[in-house]
Amino acid sequence: MYRASRVVIVLSVVIVGIFFINAKKFSKISNDKNNISIDSAKNTSENYEIRALKIPKNLNFAGERVPIEKMDVKERIDRELLVNTYWQSNGLLFFKRAHKFFPVIEPILKEFGIPDDFKYLALIESGLQNVTSPAGAKGFWQLMPKTAKEYNLEVNSNVDERYNIEKSTIAACKYLLEAKEKFGNWTLTAAAYNAGKRGISRRIEAQQVDDYYDLLLVDETARYLPRIVAIKEIISNPYKYGFVFEKEDLYNQIKTKSIKIDTAITDLASFALNQKINYKILKIHNPWLRESKLNNKTNRVYYFKIPI
């Protein structure tokens, strides 16, 4: 029993010794790791800087000056410049999609006499994607069903022309022209696109001012014009804001031909195969087709885009 106790004591001493040796080694490893982290952080800070941005003095929207001498306006512009400059992945996607879709939007704006700057409104509304908002607005221009129907777009479970970039841009132009006639300037016109013509009118009447930058608005509408202006500035000056890319990095439109359809199509997958494409490609180029068939009970005329 005595010998057994001695054995236990000896083993305990050995175990304690091993523990202290390993603890010392672990401490050294931890210190080495900490030193590596500090050096790594130092190198990172030397190579990558988060800089404050200088706000240009000549900012405008549709030729209408942004009054950055007003402190609240300056801070709102600064916020949007910072957010959209340092959200780099989203910014690069904006450049890529703008290169693909702005050439479709620009001539329609020009045809209706809408300033070219309104293409940035579409960009901030949807990121130039056929997205759906929590309120049910859809497409590049984020049109609500009632508004879309007022401007002659077909909206139902089978066909939703809010997803048709050309037709939805035309509908947006008509809305903007009505708002411009009502408010007299393009800045309030853009604000009305976000808050509604009635919403902006109520705030003008209640607050007894008729300048967007003097109105107290809900946060979304208060950020709306500054964000458009910031995106316009960044997209117009990519390298100034640290965005580096080559033309080949950007997205492009695929050439298509237009096929006139004035009947129902019971199986769009078979139709696509007959056009020597597949169902996926058909829906990519015609996202307004919402089901696997085209009902067309009234024999309307549709135009399908088919890649060449």
PyMOL commands that set and color helices and strands:
alter all, ss='L'
color gray80, all
select helices_A, chain A and resi 2-47+71-86+88-111+116-126+145-150+161-163+165-183+186-195+197-207+212-214+219-236+239-241+247-249+268-274+279-285
alter helices_A, ss='H'
color red, helices_A
select strands_A, chain A and resi 60-61+64-65+256-261+302-307
alter strands_A, ss='S'
color yellow, strands_A
deselect
rebuild
show_as cartoon
